[in-house]
């Protein structure tokens, strides 16, 4: 790339970044999914997350089954959306560059 006169920024953008995107996209999506699933652990560090708010509502309304089921459904939707977006990204990269992803 340098021999045909490309600048370092153009080399990074046109050659390096697509290759890095191909190899890291599945891992990044998987890591984000794990973070979403384990975000209930954040409440231990006193950060108010979805599960913490659900527990507060359970303490007020005394209906744990309905509230926690709704919370689980929200988590499932979030993970499904992230997984679907990751699969779409991987398919797009595979189609665009013709490389099989792990």
N, C-alpha and C positions, 0 to 999 in steps of 0.2 A: 504494500500500500504506500509505503514511504517512497518507493522507487518510481511510482507514477505521480508523485507530487501531492499526495494527500497530507493534510495537516494532522498533528496528533489528535486534535479534537474530532476531526472527521473520521480518523481511523478508529477511535474509540466508539463513535456513534454508529458507524456503518459495519464494522467488523467485530469488535470485541463485545459490545453490548448485546447484539443478537445471540451470540454464542453463550454468553453468561446467562441471558434470560432463558434460553432453552434448558440449560442444565439446572438452574435454581428455581424455576417457577413451581414445579411440583413440591419441592421441599418447603418453599415459602408458604404455599397454600396449606400444606399439612401442618406446619408450625402455627399458622394463624388459627387453624381449626382447634389445635390442642390448647392454645391460649384461650379461646372462647370457651371451650369445655371446662377448663380449670379456673376460669375467672371467679368462680365462687370462693376460691381460696383467698381472693383479694379482701374479702370481708373480714378476715382475721387481722389484716393490717389496718382496719378501720376505714377502708375506702368503701363508700356505699355503692354497691353494684345491684344487679337485678335480684339476686337471691336475698340480699340483705333487705331490700325494700319489700320483697314478698314476705319475709319473716315479720317485718313490722306490720304489714297488713293482716297477717294471720293473728298476731297478738291483739289487734283491734277488733276484727270481725269474728274470730274463732271459727273459721271455716277453712281448715288447712287443706283438705282434699282438693277443693275447687281451685284455690289460689295456687297451690304448688303444682297442680296439673297444668294450669295456664302458664306458669313459669317454665315448666318443662317443655311445653309446646313452643314457647317463645325461643328457648335455647335450641330446640330442634330446627325451627325455621331459620334461625341465624346460621347454624352449622350447615343446613341444606343449601342455603343461598351461597355461602362461602365455598362449599364444595362444588356446587354447580358452576360458579364463576371460575373457579380454578380449573375445572375440566374444560370449560369453554376456552379459557386462555391457553391451556395445553394443546387443545385441538387446533386452535388458530395458529399457534407457533409451529405445530407439526405440519399443518397444511402449507403455511407460508415458507418454511425452510426445508420441509421434506425430511426431517430428522425424527427418528423414534425417540420418545422420552422414556426414562425409567420410571 
